[in-house]
Amino acid sequence: MTVPLKILNEIRAERARQDEKWGEQNHLDGTGPAFQWLADGARERCQMAASFGLVSFKDILEEEVFEAFAESDPTKLRAELIQVAAVTVAWVEKLDREARP
């Protein structure tokens, strides 16, 4: 599957706006094992919703975000953030499909 160039261009434009407004950002990650309880809870909620056929993009994205929050290893954190981005793009793609006439 190929992500529509339109979406990637919108993401690129938003990043450019952020850099223009704030400059290069080098904040602390602020993640780690202290947030594992959030990841566990989000995973449970997502699995419960899926078991009832009610899983939503919100459930999936929440699980991915909280998994990223719980990660302290930079390589694993990067992989989790890529998953967050991928779910977010999938959600945007779904919204775009629904908006088509």
C-alpha positions in Angstrom: 0.0 0.0 0.0 1.2 3.5 -0.8 0.3 6.4 1.3 -1.3 9.1 -0.9 1.2 11.8 -1.7 -1.4 14.4 -0.7 -1.3 13.2 3.0 2.5 13.1 3.1 2.7 16.6 1.6 0.2 17.8 4.3 2.4 16.3 7.0 5.5 17.8 5.5 3.8 21.2 5.3 2.7 21.0 9.0 6.3 20.1 10.0 7.5 23.1 8.1 5.0 25.3 9.9 6.1 23.9 13.3 9.8 24.5 12.5 9.0 28.0 11.3 7.0 28.8 14.5 9.2 27.1 17.1 12.6 26.3 15.4 14.3 23.0 15.9 12.9 21.2 18.9 15.1 19.1 21.1 12.9 18.4 24.1 13.4 15.4 26.5 11.5 12.3 25.4 9.6 12.2 28.7 8.8 8.5 28.3 9.6 5.4 30.2 8.4 2.5 32.3 6.5 4.8 34.7 3.9 4.9 31.9 3.5 1.2 31.4 0.2 1.2 33.3 -1.2 3.5 30.6 0.0 1.2 27.9 -1.5 -1.8 29.6 -4.8 -0.1 30.2 -5.0 1.1 26.6 -4.2 -2.4 25.3 -6.9 -3.9 27.4 -9.5 -1.4 26.3 -8.5 -1.9 22.6 -8.7 -5.7 22.9 -12.1 -5.4 24.8 -13.5 -3.2 22.1 -12.2 -5.5 19.4 -13.8 -8.5 21.1 -17.2 -6.8 20.8 -16.5 -5.7 17.2 -16.4 -2.0 18.3 -12.7 -1.2 18.0 -12.1 2.4 16.8 -9.2 4.3 15.4 -9.2 6.2 18.7 -8.7 2.9 20.5 -5.9 1.8 18.3 -4.1 5.1 18.3 -4.4 5.4 22.1 -2.8 2.0 22.5 0.1 2.9 20.1 0.6 6.3 21.8 0.7 4.9 25.3 3.0 2.1 24.2 5.4 4.8 23.0 5.0 6.7 26.3 6.1 3.5 28.1 9.2 3.0 26.1 12.6 4.3 27.2 14.9 2.6 24.7 15.5 5.1 21.8 15.4 2.4 19.1 12.1 0.9 20.4 10.7 4.4 21.0 11.3 5.3 17.4 9.6 2.1 16.2 6.6 2.9 18.4 6.4 6.4 17.1 6.5 5.1 13.5 3.5 2.9 14.5 1.7 6.0 15.9 2.4 7.8 12.6 1.2 4.9 10.5 -2.1 4.5 12.5 -2.6 8.3 12.2 -2.1 8.2 8.4 -4.5 5.2 8.2 -7.1 7.2 10.0 -6.7 10.2 7.7 -6.9 7.9 4.7 -10.2 6.5 6.1 -11.6 10.1 6.6 -10.6 11.0 3.0 -12.3 7.8 1.7 -15.5 8.8 3.5 -15.3 12.3 2.2 -15.3 11.2 -1.4 -18.5 11.9 -3.3 
